[in-house]
Amino acid sequence: MNILVTGANGQLGNEMRVLSVENPQHVYFFTDVQELDICDEEAVKNYIVDNCIDIIVNCAAYTAVDKAEDNQELCDKLNHIAPGYLAAAAETVGAAMIQISTDYVFDGTAHIPYTEDTPTCPASVYGSTKLAGECSVLASCSRAMIIRTAWLYSIYGNNFVKSMIRLGNERDNLGVVFDQIGTPTYANDLARVIYAAINHGIVPGTYHFSDEGVCSWYDFTLAIHRIAGITTCKVRPLHTDEYPAKAPRPHYSVLDKTKIKTTFGVEIPHWEQSLEVCIKNLPEAWS
């Protein structure tokens, strides 16, 4: 199959590129804004038609959660309008589409893991635009899959793991929020599940994916420092209101992954196991 991966220079896009070597039965088109501007409706349609695309994996998004509050138009364009263009173009050629979404479509007030059927209620511009993107994709493409994920990190780009390693090496102490609960997701694990879905055969619908287990950002940081061998930085637990942010964060964003596991027969590693794999592949962790 001919597979288009947009946002190919991001965390997930890069992992999709790495794992394409393990899936040589497909032909790949890895694009970022330089190769394909997904906000250009005509360019999107022409690219998909000209390259006979069978599956689109949209890894492109506006993910700066706080900046989104002041850049609503751009955020909406990338997270809502552009996925709709991709989905409509996919439908014209009978292609399938996998749209990556987020736990931010929920307000984070629950106390049990969110299933795909839990009513959505975004509390931020980022969450609202990602939810609008989900709706646009599902309405425009009959073979669409939505995969919601959370707390994504990898060896690529800027992310929480890299930031905590850098700050742990620079500072004697560090304050991290302890009252926001969720599950870290290694982008390589998410990419593997995407390939599992592609190779199994796309089953349209909405799915949740993160690694297994639960922790706070504080717990996550302690694990990062332990695995990276950082012993000189004291990590202090902070309440959310001690670390003000422009956009509200979900206090609880644990996702129920039963549906994706049963549909595609995948096994998901515990977040600490995947964190160890990632950090061992991060040269700066040992510098």
N, C-alpha and C positions, 0 to 999 in steps of 0.2 A: 504493500500500500504506500501511497504518497502521503507523508505526514508533514504538516506545517506546524512548527513550534514558534510562536511569537514570544517576544520578551526574552529572547535567547541569551542575552547577556546578564540576566538577573540570576538570583540564587537557584530557582527551580529550573529555569531555562538551561543554565550551565550543567546541572545534574542530568537533565534530559539528554543533552549533547554527549556527556560522558557515557551514559548507559546505552546510547544508540549503538555503540560498538558491540554490546552484548545482544543486540536485536538487529542483526544485519539483513534480515529478510525484508526490511522496509527501506524506502527511499525518503530521505529527510530534507526539509527546507527549514533551516534555522534562520530566523530573521529578528532584527531589532529595528528601531525606528529608521536607521540608515538604509536598510534594505526594503522595509515596508512600513509606511505610516498607517497604522490601523485606524487612525482618525480620518483618513481619506477614503470615503465610501467607494468611489470609483476605482481607486488603486487596489483596494481590498478585493473587490469583485473580479477585476482583471487578473490579479495575481492567482487567485484560487482557480479561476477558469483556465488560464493559460498553462498552469502547472498540474492540472487534473488532480487537485488535492482530494484525498479520501477522508482524512481526519485532521481537524484543527485542534491543537492543544494551546489554549490561550494563557500564557504565563505572564503577559504584560498587565501592569496595573499601576495606579497611583497609590503608593503605600505609606506615604509620610502622613501619619494619622493626625498629628497636631497641625501641620501646615495645611492640611485639607480644609480645616475650619476657615481659613482665610483665602483658599483657592478653590472654592466650590465649583466654579465653571470648568476648570481644567480637570479637577478630580472626576466630575460627572462625565466629562468627555471620554476620559480614559477607562473609567470603571463601568460606565453604563452605556453610553452611545456607541463607542467603538466595538465592544463585544456584540452589540446588536448588528452592526455592519458585518462582522465575521459570521455570525449565525445566519443572517439572511443570505449571504453569499454561499455558505455551506449548503443551505437548503436548495439553492438553484442548481447545484451540481449533484445533489443527493449525498453530500458528505456528512460525517458525524462531527460533533464538536465537544471538547472537554473544556469547561470553563472553571477556573480556579477561584474559589470564593473564600469566605472568612467567618470566624466565630463572631465577628463584630456585627453580624446581622441580628444577633441577640443582645439584649440589654445587660445580661450578666447578673440577673437577680435570682436565678434558679439555684437549687441546692442539690439537684441530681443531674446526671449527664444529659445534654441536649440531644434529642433524636431529630431526625430529618422532618418529623411531623410537628415538632414544637413550634408554636406561633412565633414568627419573627417580630422583633421590636428594636431596631437599631437606635442607638443613642448618640451617634456621631455622624458627621458628613461622610466620613470614610465608609462606615457601615451602611448608611442609607444608599450611597452610590453603588456599593457592591451588591446590595439587595436588588436595586433597580436593574443592575446588569444581569443578575440571575433571571429575573422576570423577562427581560428582553430576549435573552438567549433561549429560554424555554418556549417563549411565544413564537420565535422566528425559526427555530430549527427543530424538526421532529425527532432528530437523532442526537439530542443534546444530553450531556452529563454535567451536573454541577458537583464539584468536590469542594466542600468547605474544610478549611484547615486552620491551624492556630500556631502561634509562637514559632514561626519558621526560622531556621538557621542553617548555615552550611559553611563550607570553607570559602565560599565566594561572596563578594559584596560586603556590605555593612550589616551587622546583625548583633543581637544581644550577647552571644557567646564571645565574639571577637572583642566587643566593647568591655565586657567584664574581665577578660584576660588582660587587655591593655591597661585598664584602670587598676587592676589588681597588682600589676607590675609597677605602676606609677605612684600609687598612694599607700599610705599606712592604714587608712580606714575608709570604709565605703558604706553608704546607707542604701538599702534595697527594700522595696515594698514587699511585705509579707502577707497582706490581706487580699491579694489578687491570686486566684487559684486557677490553674489550667494544666495543659500538657505541652511540653516542647515537642517540636516536630523537625526531625532531620530531613532536609529537602531531598536527600538521596533516597530516603525511605518513601517519600511521597512520589518521587519520580518512578520508583520501582512499581508502585501500585498503579500508576498511570499506564505503564507498559503492560502490567498484568491485565488491566481492563481492555487495552487495545488488542492484545493477543488472544484474550478470551472471546472478544466480540463486545462492542459497546452495548450496554444495557441502559437506555435512557432513564433519567431521573436524578434525584438529589442524593448525595452521599456525604458522609462525614469521615474525615481521616486525620488522625494525629498519631504519635507514638503511644504506647501503652503507659499506664501509670498517671499519677497526679502529683503536682507540687506547686509551691508558690514561687514567685520570682526570687525571693530570698533563698529558698531551698535550692533552686536552680543555680544560683550564683555560688553557693557553698560547694555544690557538686562540680561546677566548672573549675573553681580554684583548686579543689582537691585533685581532680584528674590532671590539671595543668601543672601541678606541683607548686602552686603559689601559697606560701606560708606566712608571708610578712604583712599581709593586709587583713585587718579585722573587719568583718562584714557585720553591720548592724541592721536589725529589722526596723523598717519604717512603716507607719500607717500611710494609706493612700493620700490623706489630706496633708501629710508632711512633705509630699512630693507633688506639688501642683502641676497639672498639665492642662493644656487648652482643651483637648478632647477627652471626654470621660472614657475610662477603661472599664471593661467588664470585671466585676469582682469574682465571678465564677464563669468559666468558659470551657468546661470539660465537655468533650464531644463523645457521644455514643457511636461506636464504630461497628456495631453488630451487622448492619446492612451491607457495608462494603466487604466485610470479612466473609459473610455467607454467600454473597453474590459472586465474588471472584475467587473465593477459596484462598485468600491471602492470610499469612501469619504476620503479625506486627510486633517488632521488638519493643522492649521497655525503653523509655527515654534515656535512662542512664547508660544502657548498653550502646545506644546509638551515639550518645554524646562522647563516649570514650573513642569510638571509631572516628568521629569528626575531629576531635582535638588531636588525635595522633597524626592526622593528616594536615594539621595546621602548623607550619614551621615556626611561625612567630610565637607559638605557645611555649616553645622551648628555648627561645633566644635570651 
